[in-house]
């Protein structure tokens, strides 16, 4: 009988998350949160994948520039600042630190 090796999915790096966030352009504001969450798919800190910070996000339905903070819900997790511009109900990430 063959021993089965459990399949391990590849973990996403911080650099890969930033690159995916920086690709977000002209996304409908109503889908922006989901699009940002998708960028964090397979990213974790010590096995924790839950994101925290969405509750502090401002209402981004108005045209303007926003600094949105988000991180994995772990005390040692890196906090991302997502610089976003909204124009005509479309959100574009301009920078991520």
C-alpha positions in Angstrom: 0.0 0.0 0.0 1.4 3.4 -0.9 1.6 6.1 1.7 -0.1 9.3 0.7 1.7 12.5 1.2 -0.6 15.4 2.2 -0.8 18.1 -0.5 0.6 21.4 0.7 -0.6 24.5 -1.1 2.0 27.2 -1.7 2.0 30.1 0.8 1.9 33.6 -0.6 4.7 36.0 0.4 4.2 39.6 1.6 5.8 40.7 -1.7 3.3 38.7 -3.7 0.4 40.3 -1.7 1.7 43.8 -2.4 2.1 43.0 -6.1 -1.5 41.8 -6.3 -2.8 44.8 -4.4 -0.9 47.1 -6.7 -2.7 45.6 -9.7 -6.1 46.6 -8.5 -7.3 49.3 -10.8 -10.8 50.6 -11.8 -12.6 48.2 -9.5 -16.1 49.0 -8.6 -16.2 50.4 -5.1 -18.9 47.8 -4.1 -16.5 45.0 -5.0 -13.3 46.6 -3.6 -13.3 44.8 -0.3 -13.7 41.4 -1.9 -11.0 42.2 -4.5 -8.6 43.1 -1.6 -9.4 39.9 0.3 -8.7 37.9 -2.9 -5.2 39.5 -3.0 -4.5 37.9 0.4 -5.6 34.4 -0.6 -3.0 31.8 0.7 -1.2 34.5 2.8 -0.9 33.7 6.5 1.0 34.4 9.7 1.7 31.3 11.8 -1.3 29.6 10.1 -3.7 32.5 10.7 -5.4 33.9 7.5 -8.2 36.0 9.0 -7.9 39.7 8.1 -8.5 42.5 10.5 -8.9 46.2 9.9 -11.9 46.4 7.5 -14.1 47.7 10.3 -11.9 50.9 10.5 -12.0 51.5 6.7 -13.7 54.8 5.9 -16.7 54.9 3.6 -14.9 55.0 0.3 -18.0 55.7 -1.9 -17.0 59.4 -2.4 -14.3 60.5 -4.8 -11.0 61.1 -3.0 -7.8 59.6 -1.7 -7.9 57.0 1.1 -5.3 55.3 3.4 -6.7 51.9 4.3 -5.0 49.7 6.9 -5.3 45.9 6.9 -3.4 43.0 8.4 -3.7 39.3 9.4 -5.3 39.0 12.8 -2.0 38.1 14.5 0.1 40.2 16.9 3.2 39.8 14.8 1.6 40.4 11.4 2.7 43.2 9.1 0.2 46.0 8.8 -0.4 47.0 5.2 -1.3 50.6 4.3 -3.2 50.5 1.0 -3.3 53.9 -0.7 -6.4 54.1 -2.8 -8.0 56.7 -5.1 -11.7 56.6 -5.8 -13.1 58.4 -8.9 -16.5 57.9 -10.4 -17.3 54.9 -8.1 -14.1 53.1 -9.2 -11.2 52.3 -6.8 -7.6 52.1 -7.8 -4.7 51.2 -5.5 -1.9 53.7 -6.0 0.6 52.4 -3.5 1.0 49.8 -0.8 3.4 50.1 2.2 
